[in-house]
């Protein structure tokens, strides 16, 4: 029942005209992807371009997945969301920008989604706020789903966001804290874990100063 209510909410939001969170990628995602590429390079030992498998959770209308595809021709992104309306916009934007072959969209409920084990090079979670039990399940699946040497990129609102109008669910237990992320991603090594206030300009639903947490973590080889 909760997941079907959430699905209805997001289908309604993503059925509105335009893009709810804009078409530009999330700033932290851009920074974290640059860090990953600086750390691992773009070619294999024999000089071949590195093929990268990316899973983006709660991808919505595709702004982050499509930016990753445009910037990285050898990255293949699976965009997962419960909203068919959002992912239809993602497919349309990908076609218009010539990256449809790099994007797979999957309409799925995270409660029943099965993470492929040791499979993904990068898993992305940008403002994917979930009820605690489901969040723990998804985060555990993400740790298992990353291949050794893979990376997790996450940004979300902290409990200090409550009462602000710049975005996020007004539900304390759906917000992030450092202890929550350290516990739920304890199979990973944090490279960056930082709470900060930053200016958000992401469509009409993320505007103004937000209290966020940013995580970049890797699974040890």
NUNUNU-299723 format. One line per field, with one value per residue (C-alpha): residue number from 1; x, z, y. Coordinates in Angstrom, 2 decimals. Layout:
NUNUNU-299723
resi: (NUM/...);
x: (X/...);
z: (Z/...);
y: (Y/...);
end
This chain:
NUNUNU-299723
resi: (1/2/3/4/5/6/7/8/9/10/11/12/13/14/15/16/17/18/19/20/21/22/23/24/25/26/27/28/29/30/31/32/33/34/35/36/37/38/39/40/41/42/43/44/45/46/47/48/49/50/51/52/53/54/55/56/57/58/59/60/61/62/63/64/65/66/67/68/69/70/71/72/73/74/75/76/77/78/79/80/81/82/83/84/85/86/87/88/89/90/91/92/93/94/95/96/97/98/99/100/101/102/103/104/105/106/107/108/109/110/111/112/113/114/115/116/117/118/119/120/121/122/123/124/125/126/127/128/129/130/131/132/133/134/135/136/137/138/139/140/141/142/143/144/145/146/147/148/149/150/151/152/153/154/155/156/157/158/159/160/161/162/163/164/165/166/167/168/169/170/171/172/173/174/175/176/177/178/179/180/181/182/183/184/185/186/187/188/189/190/191/192/193/194/195/196/197/198/199/200/201/202/203/204/205/206/207/208/209/210/211/212/213/214/215/216/217/218/219/220/221);
x: (0.00/2.78/4.65/1.50/0.75/4.30/4.02/0.83/2.49/5.49/3.44/1.36/4.42/6.21/3.05/3.22/4.60/8.34/10.82/10.12/13.81/15.10/17.20/20.64/22.47/22.85/25.98/27.31/26.89/29.01/31.73/31.68/31.85/34.91/36.54/35.82/37.28/40.37/40.87/40.44/41.10/39.04/41.00/41.74/45.28/45.32/44.26/40.60/37.97/36.48/32.86/31.04/27.71/25.70/22.50/20.63/18.00/14.89/16.09/12.80/12.83/16.37/18.43/21.30/21.34/21.31/24.12/26.25/25.56/26.39/29.62/30.79/30.19/31.25/28.91/25.69/23.08/20.08/17.58/15.25/12.07/8.55/7.13/6.40/5.61/9.06/10.92/8.96/10.35/13.82/13.51/12.29/15.14/17.69/16.41/16.54/20.12/21.33/22.12/19.15/21.43/23.22/20.07/17.85/14.79/13.24/9.87/10.20/9.20/12.34/10.64/10.71/13.73/16.49/20.01/22.40/25.31/28.86/27.55/27.52/30.53/28.61/25.35/23.74/21.16/20.25/17.43/16.02/14.26/12.54/10.85/13.48/12.81/12.80/15.81/17.83/16.85/17.81/21.12/22.00/21.17/23.34/26.36/25.93/25.26/28.50/31.40/34.65/36.22/32.81/31.49/28.37/27.29/24.56/23.10/20.04/18.50/19.44/17.18/18.19/16.06/12.83/10.81/12.61/10.78/13.69/12.64/12.54/9.96/8.64/9.06/11.99/12.55/12.96/15.89/19.58/22.21/25.89/25.31/22.52/24.71/27.76/25.65/23.70/26.76/29.19/30.43/31.85/34.75/33.64/35.86/33.66/30.95/29.93/26.92/26.56/24.15/24.10/22.06/19.75/18.52/16.96/13.66/10.74/10.82/14.43/14.95/16.80/19.25/19.08/20.65/22.20/24.58/26.97/28.54/31.07/32.09/33.87/33.70/37.16/38.67);
z: (0.00/0.88/-2.36/-4.48/-2.77/-3.50/-7.10/-7.52/-6.01/-8.36/-11.46/-10.72/-10.16/-13.27/-15.38/-14.88/-17.76/-17.84/-15.58/-11.85/-10.90/-14.09/-16.84/-15.44/-13.42/-9.66/-8.70/-6.30/-8.91/-11.36/-8.75/-7.62/-11.17/-11.83/-8.68/-9.78/-13.24/-11.76/-9.47/-11.98/-15.42/-18.51/-20.09/-19.17/-18.82/-22.51/-23.58/-24.28/-23.21/-19.92/-20.08/-16.95/-15.67/-13.68/-11.68/-10.76/-8.05/-8.07/-11.30/-11.99/-15.26/-16.20/-15.68/-13.92/-16.02/-19.27/-18.17/-17.27/-20.68/-22.56/-20.65/-20.74/-24.03/-22.52/-19.53/-19.76/-17.31/-15.90/-14.64/-12.03/-10.80/-9.74/-11.97/-15.55/-16.28/-15.15/-17.11/-20.28/-20.09/-19.55/-22.67/-24.72/-23.55/-24.19/-27.75/-28.40/-27.11/-28.96/-25.93/-26.00/-26.70/-23.37/-21.29/-20.04/-18.05/-15.55/-13.92/-10.61/-6.96/-4.83/-2.28/-4.71/-6.86/-6.83/-6.96/-9.12/-6.87/-7.59/-10.80/-10.83/-11.27/-9.95/-8.02/-7.76/-5.19/-5.52/-3.22/-3.04/0.32/1.59/4.77/7.15/6.64/2.86/2.92/4.92/2.49/-0.55/0.94/1.85/-1.73/-3.10/-1.05/-2.40/-5.90/-6.26/-7.73/-5.75/-6.62/-7.46/-6.20/-4.51/-5.00/-2.71/-1.88/0.26/2.82/6.49/9.50/9.56/6.43/8.41/8.21/5.12/1.85/-0.45/-0.88/0.66/2.57/5.78/7.54/10.03/9.62/5.85/6.19/6.42/9.12/9.14/11.62/9.42/6.31/8.13/9.55/6.39/4.10/6.53/3.80/1.94/2.57/2.65/0.57/1.21/3.87/4.56/5.84/4.47/3.56/-0.10/-2.58/-4.66/-8.11/-9.42/-11.17/-9.23/-6.35/-5.17/-4.77/-2.00/0.71/1.63/4.45/2.63/3.11/0.41/0.27/-2.09/-1.04/-2.58/-2.12/-1.36/-3.95);
y: (0.00/2.47/1.75/2.12/5.46/6.63/5.44/7.48/10.56/10.36/9.58/12.66/14.85/13.61/14.01/17.77/19.84/20.39/18.62/18.57/18.76/20.33/18.76/19.56/16.91/17.06/19.04/16.41/13.68/15.69/16.18/12.54/11.16/13.34/11.93/8.35/8.94/10.59/7.59/4.81/6.31/5.55/2.71/-0.89/-2.29/-3.26/0.24/-0.51/2.01/0.92/-0.24/0.91/-0.44/2.10/1.66/4.86/4.40/6.59/8.18/9.97/11.91/10.98/14.14/12.34/9.17/11.12/13.43/10.38/8.85/12.07/12.64/9.03/7.16/3.81/4.09/2.11/3.27/1.42/3.99/2.52/4.18/3.25/5.99/5.08/8.73/9.83/7.17/7.94/11.48/10.01/7.87/10.81/13.06/10.29/9.89/13.64/13.81/10.72/8.52/6.14/3.16/3.75/4.00/1.20/2.23/-0.17/0.52/-1.30/-1.18/-1.03/-3.27/-6.19/-5.24/-7.87/-6.44/-8.43/-9.39/-8.11/-6.56/-2.76/-0.47/2.55/2.84/6.28/7.41/11.10/12.21/8.69/9.02/5.88/4.61/3.13/-0.59/-0.25/2.06/-0.48/-3.23/-1.14/-0.01/-3.59/-4.63/-1.82/-2.98/-6.52/-5.22/-3.29/-5.21/-5.10/-1.75/-0.25/3.09/4.42/8.06/9.43/12.81/13.37/15.66/15.42/15.81/19.49/19.94/19.68/22.88/24.16/24.75/23.81/20.17/16.73/14.71/16.35/13.01/12.75/9.01/9.35/11.78/10.88/11.25/10.28/7.40/5.99/5.97/4.58/1.76/0.90/1.07/-0.53/-2.89/0.12/2.49/6.15/8.42/11.48/11.73/15.30/17.18/20.70/23.45/24.30/26.26/24.07/25.07/21.88/22.50/23.91/21.41/21.88/25.63/27.42/26.44/22.76/20.74/17.79/14.91/13.73/10.28/8.79/5.28/2.31/-1.43/-2.72/-5.08);
end
